[in-house]
């Protein structure tokens, strides 16, 4: 369940607690039922998108290890997810080229890496091929 929905439900529960004399047991039961339905739907939505959920969890774990702060890790995750795929692929192209240069052992190797740098077209093609391969593998959905 979204943190926002959870917070809103908690707020209504707290309002019920403050006004006990004006709230009936049926009202509380109804709210509990709605809360259970929302939690169930949220869990089912995640299960229906298992590959996305796994990747999100991996990225969140990496952010938590890097930032050492759960709230900031989630904030960074949300920020990254708002970046368009086109921009993400441009950054991936840059990162691949930088890694190649950092792994070069001598000047000749650096020149070779620069002359044979990753192009955006190569990265995009490779990315989509890899993405489709991962989507096709049934084991990724268990």
C-alpha positions as CSV (number, residue, x, y, z in Angstrom):
1,X,0.0,0.0,0.0
2,X,1.2,3.5,-0.8
3,X,2.6,5.3,2.2
4,X,0.1,8.1,1.4
5,X,-2.9,5.8,1.6
6,X,-1.6,4.2,4.8
7,X,-1.2,7.6,6.3
8,X,-4.7,8.7,5.3
9,X,-6.2,5.5,6.7
10,X,-4.3,6.0,10.0
11,X,-5.6,9.6,10.1
12,X,-9.2,8.4,9.8
13,X,-8.6,5.7,12.5
14,X,-7.2,8.5,14.8
15,X,-10.2,10.6,14.1
16,X,-12.4,7.7,15.1
17,X,-10.4,7.3,18.3
18,X,-10.8,11.0,19.2
19,X,-14.6,10.8,18.7
20,X,-15.4,7.4,20.2
21,X,-18.9,8.5,21.4
22,X,-19.9,9.4,17.8
23,X,-18.5,6.3,16.0
24,X,-20.2,3.0,15.8
25,X,-18.4,-0.4,15.8
26,X,-19.7,-0.9,12.2
27,X,-17.9,2.2,11.1
28,X,-14.6,0.9,12.5
29,X,-15.2,-2.5,10.9
30,X,-16.0,-0.9,7.6
31,X,-12.8,1.1,7.7
32,X,-10.8,-2.0,8.6
33,X,-12.4,-3.8,5.7
34,X,-11.4,-0.9,3.3
35,X,-7.9,-1.0,4.7
36,X,-7.6,-4.7,4.2
37,X,-8.9,-4.4,0.6
38,X,-6.4,-1.6,-0.2
39,X,-3.5,-3.7,1.3
40,X,-4.6,-6.7,-0.7
41,X,-4.9,-4.8,-3.9
42,X,-1.5,-3.2,-3.4
43,X,0.1,-6.6,-2.8
44,X,-1.6,-8.1,-5.8
45,X,-0.5,-5.2,-8.0
46,X,3.1,-5.8,-6.9
47,X,2.8,-9.5,-7.6
48,X,1.3,-8.8,-11.1
49,X,4.4,-6.7,-11.8
50,X,7.0,-9.0,-10.2
51,X,9.9,-8.2,-12.5
52,X,9.4,-4.4,-11.8
53,X,9.1,-5.1,-8.1
54,X,12.3,-7.1,-8.0
55,X,14.3,-4.5,-9.9
56,X,12.9,-1.7,-7.7
57,X,13.9,-3.7,-4.6
58,X,17.5,-4.2,-6.0
59,X,17.8,-0.5,-6.8
60,X,16.4,0.5,-3.4
61,X,18.8,-1.9,-1.6
62,X,21.7,-0.3,-3.5
63,X,20.5,3.2,-2.6
64,X,20.2,2.2,1.1
65,X,23.7,0.9,1.1
66,X,25.0,4.0,-0.6
67,X,23.1,6.7,1.2
68,X,22.7,4.9,4.6
69,X,19.2,6.6,4.9
70,X,16.0,4.8,3.9
71,X,14.0,8.0,3.3
72,X,16.7,9.6,1.2
73,X,17.1,6.3,-0.7
74,X,13.4,6.3,-1.6
75,X,13.5,9.9,-2.5
76,X,16.4,9.3,-4.9
77,X,14.6,6.3,-6.3
78,X,11.6,8.4,-7.1
79,X,13.8,11.1,-8.6
80,X,15.5,8.5,-10.9
81,X,12.2,7.0,-12.0
82,X,11.0,10.4,-13.2
83,X,14.0,10.7,-15.6
84,X,12.8,9.7,-19.1
85,X,14.2,6.5,-20.6
86,X,15.9,8.4,-23.4
87,X,17.9,10.4,-20.8
88,X,18.7,7.2,-18.8
89,X,20.1,5.6,-22.0
90,X,22.2,8.7,-22.7
91,X,23.6,8.5,-19.2
92,X,24.2,4.7,-19.6
93,X,26.2,5.4,-22.8
94,X,28.3,8.0,-21.0
95,X,28.9,5.6,-18.0
96,X,29.9,2.7,-20.3
97,X,32.5,4.9,-22.1
98,X,33.8,6.2,-18.8
99,X,34.2,2.6,-17.4
100,X,36.0,1.6,-20.5
101,X,38.4,4.5,-20.2
102,X,39.0,3.9,-16.5
103,X,39.8,0.2,-17.2
104,X,42.3,1.1,-19.9
105,X,45.8,0.0,-19.0
106,X,48.0,2.3,-21.1
107,X,47.9,5.2,-23.5
108,X,47.4,2.9,-26.5
109,X,44.5,1.2,-24.8
110,X,43.0,4.7,-24.0
111,X,43.2,5.7,-27.6
112,X,41.7,2.4,-28.7
113,X,38.8,2.9,-26.3
114,X,38.2,6.4,-27.5
115,X,38.2,5.4,-31.1
116,X,35.8,2.5,-30.4
117,X,33.6,4.2,-27.9
118,X,30.0,3.1,-27.3
119,X,27.6,4.9,-29.5
120,X,24.1,5.8,-28.4
121,X,22.7,3.5,-31.1
122,X,24.8,0.5,-29.9
123,X,23.7,1.1,-26.3
124,X,20.0,1.5,-27.2
125,X,20.1,-1.7,-29.3
126,X,21.9,-3.7,-26.6
127,X,19.7,-2.3,-23.9
128,X,16.5,-3.3,-25.7
129,X,17.9,-6.7,-26.5
130,X,18.9,-7.3,-22.9
131,X,15.5,-6.0,-21.6
132,X,13.6,-8.3,-24.0
133,X,15.7,-11.3,-23.0
134,X,15.0,-10.6,-19.3
135,X,11.3,-10.2,-20.0
136,X,11.2,-13.5,-21.8
137,X,12.8,-15.5,-19.0
138,X,10.1,-17.2,-17.0
139,X,12.4,-17.6,-14.0
140,X,12.5,-13.8,-13.5
141,X,8.8,-13.9,-12.5
142,X,9.1,-16.3,-9.6
